[in-house]
Amino acid sequence: MKSSVIPQVRVELALREQLDAVLRERETLSEFVTDAVRRAVEQRRVEAEFQARGEAAWARFQQDGAAAPADEVIDRLQRKLDAKRKQLRST
């Protein structure tokens, strides 16, 4: 895979010092920045998908007016949350 260069970014000395202080043993600045960029890109992708799902749901609601009662939605979300918590505790 070909690689590309991200432009240099000027930061305040204090931020650079904080960054140097949190680098793990044998971790390079480039590795840290690459990981941070990957995470930010993924977060933006997830946010965009979430926004698109919300807009699609809003459009469907405006078209047909059908919506689930709030207590049903909250119950469904609570069940999902409980299941995820249970899964995370068992790992």
Helices and strands as residue ranges (DSSP letters): H 13-22, H 29-64, H 70-89
